[in-house]
Amino acid sequence: MNDLNARFLELDRPPSAPQGAPRFPGSPVPKKDFPGALHRAQDLAEVFQVVRRAVKSVLGIERAGLSLALANLPTSIGAYWQLTGNVIVMNDTLYQGMRHMVDSREDTNAFVFVVLAHEYLHTLGYWGEPDVRNVTLRVAEAAFGPQHLVTRLAGSDLWERYPFLRMLPEGDGARMRFVKSFDSETTDRYIR
């Protein structure tokens, strides 16, 4: 293969991190109460606010104008984001399973944080799955500390931690509903 063909192949490959974005800044994360904010979060939109702030605090990048839809997906899928889209689709079956089968909102919020952070990082240009998992873990460690439940979940397999998730009914994605007032911090001036 000649040099010109190799350069074209390189251009076709999606980047694993956004160009110009700091992957892991050397400066420490400003002290914020991410654990307290996540504990106080009452719904998906409030958990996402914590995700957005943690990612911005650690990586220095953010994206506005996202929507969240809940769909009955296969239980092996926590969520997905369609490349170039503005909608994160989260597995409603898994979310409802967490809400009804774990004893604490802390577990549910930590689970949602990890799933939404993973997909949010995709929307910021981190496309490769291994890269996204590593960056999700890095954000969790920096924002919550190494011993927090969010960090432990980000560094593990969610389905091993919560094995009942594998036994929930399989979905096919036919049902989808949008979460109202999601990402309202960045859209409240033009979407009501």
NORKA-V970146 format. One record per residue. N is the residue number from 1. RES is the residue in three letters. PHI is phi in degrees with one decimal (* if undefined). OMEGA is omega in radians with two decimals (999 if undefined). D_FIRST is the distance of its C-alpha to the first C-alpha in Angstrom with 1 decimal. Layout:
{{N;RES;PHI;OMEGA;D_FIRST} {N;RES;PHI;OMEGA;D_FIRST}}
//
This chain:
{{1;MET;*;3.14;0.0} {2;ASN;-81.8;-3.06;3.8} {3;ASP;-61.9;-3.13;6.7} {4;LEU;-64.5;3.10;8.3} {5;ASN;-61.7;3.13;6.3} {6;ALA;-62.8;3.13;6.7} {7;ARG;-66.6;3.10;10.2} {8;PHE;-65.5;3.10;11.0} {9;LEU;-61.3;3.13;10.4} {10;GLU;-64.7;3.12;12.6} {11;LEU;-67.9;3.14;15.1} {12;ASP;-71.9;-3.08;15.5} {13;ARG;-76.2;3.11;16.5} {14;PRO;-68.7;3.14;20.3} {15;PRO;-70.6;3.08;21.6} {16;SER;-86.4;3.06;23.7} {17;ALA;-146.0;-3.13;26.3} {18;PRO;-62.9;3.12;27.4} {19;GLN;-67.8;3.10;26.3} {20;GLY;81.5;-3.13;29.2} {21;ALA;-90.8;3.09;31.2} {22;PRO;-68.9;3.12;32.6} {23;ARG;-74.9;-3.13;31.5} {24;PHE;-138.7;-3.10;34.4} {25;PRO;-56.6;-3.12;36.7} {26;GLY;-76.7;-3.10;38.6} {27;SER;-76.9;-3.13;41.9} {28;PRO;-68.2;3.11;44.2} {29;VAL;-71.8;3.08;44.8} {30;PRO;-58.1;-3.12;48.0} {31;LYS;-68.1;3.07;50.8} {32;LYS;-134.7;-3.11;51.2} {33;ASP;-94.1;3.12;52.9} {34;PHE;-63.6;3.10;50.0} {35;PRO;-59.8;3.13;51.8} {36;GLY;-65.2;3.13;55.0} {37;ALA;-63.1;3.12;53.3} {38;LEU;-67.7;3.12;51.5} {39;HIS;-62.9;-3.13;54.8} {40;ARG;-80.7;-3.08;56.6} {41;ALA;-60.5;-3.07;54.0} {42;GLN;-100.3;-3.08;55.8} {43;ASP;-153.3;-3.09;53.1} {44;LEU;-61.8;-3.14;49.4} {45;ALA;-63.5;3.13;49.4} {46;GLU;-70.7;3.06;51.1} {47;VAL;-64.2;-3.14;48.6} {48;PHE;-64.7;3.07;45.7} {49;GLN;-59.4;3.10;47.5} {50;VAL;-67.2;3.09;47.3} {51;VAL;-57.3;-3.09;43.6} {52;ARG;-56.9;-3.10;42.9} {53;ARG;-67.6;3.13;45.0} {54;ALA;-65.6;3.14;43.6} {55;VAL;-63.0;3.14;40.0} {56;LYS;-63.9;-3.14;41.0} {57;SER;-64.6;-3.07;43.0} {58;VAL;-85.2;-3.03;40.3} {59;LEU;-101.3;3.13;37.1} {60;GLY;77.4;3.14;38.6} {61;ILE;-132.4;3.08;37.1} {62;GLU;-155.4;3.09;38.6} {63;ARG;-140.2;-3.11;38.3} {64;ALA;-107.9;2.97;41.3} {65;GLY;79.7;3.11;42.4} {66;LEU;-90.2;3.04;41.3} {67;SER;-120.9;3.08;43.2} {68;LEU;-124.9;3.03;43.8} {69;ALA;-118.6;3.05;44.4} {70;LEU;-107.6;-3.11;45.7} {71;ALA;-138.8;3.10;44.8} {72;ASN;-84.5;-3.07;45.6} {73;LEU;-96.5;2.99;42.2} {74;PRO;-58.2;-3.02;41.3} {75;THR;-68.4;3.09;42.6} {76;SER;-80.6;-3.11;39.2} {77;ILE;-112.8;3.09;38.1} {78;GLY;-78.3;-3.14;39.8} {79;ALA;-172.2;3.00;38.5} {80;TYR;-151.0;3.06;35.5} {81;TRP;-134.9;3.12;34.4} {82;GLN;-80.9;-3.12;32.5} {83;LEU;-47.6;-3.12;29.6} {84;THR;73.3;-3.14;31.0} {85;GLY;-85.6;3.08;34.5} {86;ASN;-124.7;-3.14;37.6} {87;VAL;-119.7;2.95;39.2} {88;ILE;-92.8;3.12;39.0} {89;VAL;-109.1;-3.11;40.3} {90;MET;-105.1;-3.12;42.1} {91;ASN;-72.6;-3.12;43.3} {92;ASP;-67.1;3.13;47.1} {93;THR;-61.9;3.12;47.9} {94;LEU;-67.6;3.14;46.7} {95;TYR;-62.0;3.13;48.3} {96;GLN;-65.3;3.08;51.6} {97;GLY;-60.6;3.10;51.4} {98;MET;-63.8;-3.11;51.1} {99;ARG;-61.9;-3.04;53.9} {100;HIS;-99.0;-3.01;56.3} {101;MET;-114.0;3.07;55.4} {102;VAL;-105.7;-3.03;55.1} {103;ASP;-81.8;-3.02;58.1} {104;SER;-133.9;3.03;57.0} {105;ARG;-67.5;3.12;55.4} {106;GLU;-57.5;3.12;53.7} {107;ASP;-63.9;-3.12;51.5} {108;THR;-63.1;-3.14;50.8} {109;ASN;-64.3;3.11;49.9} {110;ALA;-65.5;3.09;47.7} {111;PHE;-59.6;-3.13;45.9} {112;VAL;-62.5;3.12;45.5} {113;PHE;-56.3;-3.08;44.4} {114;VAL;-63.6;-3.13;41.5} {115;VAL;-64.4;-3.12;40.4} {116;LEU;-70.4;3.10;40.7} {117;ALA;-61.8;3.13;39.1} {118;HIS;-57.4;-3.12;36.0} {119;GLU;-71.0;3.10;35.7} {120;TYR;-61.1;3.10;36.7} {121;LEU;-63.3;3.02;33.9} {122;HIS;-58.1;-3.10;31.5} {123;THR;-65.6;3.13;33.1} {124;LEU;-90.2;3.06;32.5} {125;GLY;105.5;3.04;28.7} {126;TYR;-86.0;-2.97;28.4} {127;TRP;-98.0;-3.10;26.4} {128;GLY;-69.6;-3.10;25.3} {129;GLU;-58.5;3.12;28.2} {130;PRO;-60.9;3.11;28.2} {131;ASP;-61.6;-3.11;28.1} {132;VAL;-63.5;3.12;30.9} {133;ARG;-62.3;3.14;33.0} {134;ASN;-65.3;-3.12;32.7} {135;VAL;-70.3;3.07;33.6} {136;THR;-59.3;3.10;36.4} {137;LEU;-62.6;3.14;37.8} {138;ARG;-61.5;3.12;37.5} {139;VAL;-62.1;-3.13;39.4} {140;ALA;-60.9;-3.13;42.0} {141;GLU;-61.6;-3.09;42.6} {142;ALA;-69.5;-3.06;42.9} {143;ALA;-85.1;-3.02;45.2} {144;PHE;-115.0;-3.07;47.2} {145;GLY;92.8;-3.02;47.1} {146;PRO;-69.2;-3.07;45.8} {147;GLN;-98.3;-3.09;48.8} {148;HIS;-68.8;3.14;49.0} {149;LEU;-55.9;3.12;48.5} {150;VAL;-57.3;-3.12;45.7} {151;THR;-66.3;3.12;43.8} {152;ARG;-63.6;3.11;44.5} {153;LEU;-68.3;-3.13;43.4} {154;ALA;-63.4;-3.13;40.2} {155;GLY;-95.3;-3.10;39.4} {156;SER;-136.2;3.07;40.3} {157;ASP;-91.1;-3.10;39.9} {158;LEU;-59.5;-3.09;42.4} {159;TRP;-76.2;3.03;43.1} {160;GLU;-78.2;3.13;44.1} {161;ARG;-67.3;-3.13;46.3} {162;TYR;-123.6;-3.03;47.9} {163;PRO;-61.8;3.13;47.7} {164;PHE;-63.3;3.14;50.0} {165;LEU;-62.0;3.14;47.1} {166;ARG;-71.2;-3.08;45.6} {167;MET;-95.3;3.12;48.9} {168;LEU;-72.2;-3.13;49.2} {169;PRO;-63.1;3.11;49.0} {170;GLU;-72.4;3.07;45.6} {171;GLY;-108.5;3.14;45.0} {172;ASP;-122.6;3.12;42.9} {173;GLY;80.1;-3.08;42.5} {174;ALA;-70.8;3.13;45.1} {175;ARG;-100.9;3.11;47.4} {176;MET;-144.5;3.06;46.4} {177;ARG;-138.1;-3.11;48.5} {178;PHE;-90.2;3.10;47.8} {179;VAL;-85.9;-3.13;49.3} {180;LYS;-73.2;3.09;51.6} {181;SER;60.5;3.08;51.5} {182;PHE;-79.2;-3.13;48.2} {183;ASP;57.5;-3.09;46.5} {184;SER;-68.8;3.08;49.7} {185;GLU;-57.0;-3.07;49.5} {186;THR;-104.1;-3.07;46.8} {187;THR;-119.8;-3.03;48.0} {188;ASP;-64.8;3.13;51.8} {189;ARG;-80.6;-3.09;52.1} {190;TYR;-132.5;3.04;50.6} {191;ILE;-124.6;-3.12;50.7} {192;ARG;-120.6;999;54.0}}
//
